[in-house]
Amino acid sequence: MNKIPFVSMFSQRAMGLSINGNDLIITSICRKLVKYSHNTFKIKDFMLKDTHQLNPALIPGKKSVEEIILSLPRDIAIVREIDYPHSNLRELREALGYQLDSFIPFKNEDVYFDIHPVSQARHETKVLIVAVKKLELDNILLKLQTLEITPSRVIISPFAFLPILEEKKGSVVLACKNTKNYSFNLFENSHLISSSIAKTEVELASQIKAKPLDEILLLNFNNGFLSNEYKIPFQLLDENSESYGAGLYGLSNYPCNLSLVKFHRKRLNAQITSMCFFVGLLIFLVFLIPYIQKINNLAALRTVNIQIKSIKKDVSSVEKIHDRIAILDEAVSSVNNIKEKYIPRIDIILELAKVLPSDAWAKAITIVDNTFEIEGDAVSSTNLIPTLESSPLFSGVGLTSPVTKTQSGREKFRIRGTIEKH
């Protein structure tokens, strides 16, 4: 049936991957219209095996899926909650590329990271920074590459359960028992708002009891946990739930955009591509006859123009000279306009060197059109703004990202302003 055009147009396939202990769990999900079907496959001791011990032939149908979502265990990830005094998440992510080590104990080049908004207001946004060491994730990706599996997205376990929790309202806790610790993940109306690690089962239980909850989901627990002393409804999830949720995450195009790594854009469904081709061909045929008529008219017009040019050679010569004059006038005008507005870059740099105090160091200077941006550190960054504003060459000076402290106590800054020509 799949070979007949448009039959599987409304069929989508996705694959979810999760790591439970040392095992890799793979769940393939197929959606036809509103009907879902899935199958699950486990590779025992995946994390302990070398790449030569992994057989790619064991995984059927991996080339027919549109999305492959890898969900990492929460205990290998670092999650930090921060308040950002603006609502522009793109600017925050760019700023974290320079000062990530101010929030987590690793540098930007040592981890893969992304951000997830918890709450967003006009002047303040609360976000979760999610990071995982590149060494650990690269090791997993290398093993998956041996299996000829390339994830299109990499998330962590709490996000894999978002599609499963989509219909649940109120406060829901997802508690997971990991290899060496426990994770506590709090959702409000199917939106992740916090995620933390508990070292012991007692610590996890106290966190759960401290929250007014509507439901508890337990992963890798037995029936005895909290059953006699906690009256809130709870549900035991099996070990395949995470990979199943990751697969649903890929099928539903879930609005959460977190991805630690993105390898490629989503591949187009082959049947949709075929349909677009046939529709395009039909449109082409509809407009073919008018296009041929237009081509004939243009050919006739070219013939007339050739005859006119052969009769009026002098007029043609004058037109060419007139066009050249117009081009030269436009070039001269453009040069004059540039000359009026242009400020030599060396003058800008000399002015910065002149007005910046001796205790300030500029590590990078960017000049684009009539704006400049300085990145560096100083004893006091706030004093730099009035100092730069005092120069007749600069205006509109302000910080472009929050000021942070270096290990030596100096303040790291990024300042942007406008260049004025007087």
Secondary structure, DSSP 8 states (H G I E B T S, - for coil): -TTSTTTTTTEEEEEEEEEETTEEEEEEEEEETTEEEEEEEEETTGGGS-GGG--GGGSTTGGG-SEEEEEE-GGGEEEEEEEESSS-HHHHHHHHHHHGGGTSSS-GGGEEEEEEEEEE-SS-EEEEEEEEEHHHHHHHHHHHHHTT---SEEEEHHHHTTTTTTT--SEEEEEEE-SSSEEEEEEETTEEEEEEEESSHHHHHHHHHTS--SEEEEES--TTSSTTT--S-EEEE-TTHHHHHHHHHHHTT-S----S-B-S-----HHHHHHHHHHHHHHHHHTHHHHHHHHHHHHHHHHHHHHHHHH-HHHHHHHHHHHHHHHHHHHHHHHHHHHHH---HHHHHHHHHHHS-TT-EEEEEEEETTEEEEEEEES-STTHHHHHHTSTTEEEEEESS--EE-TTS-EEEEEEEEE---
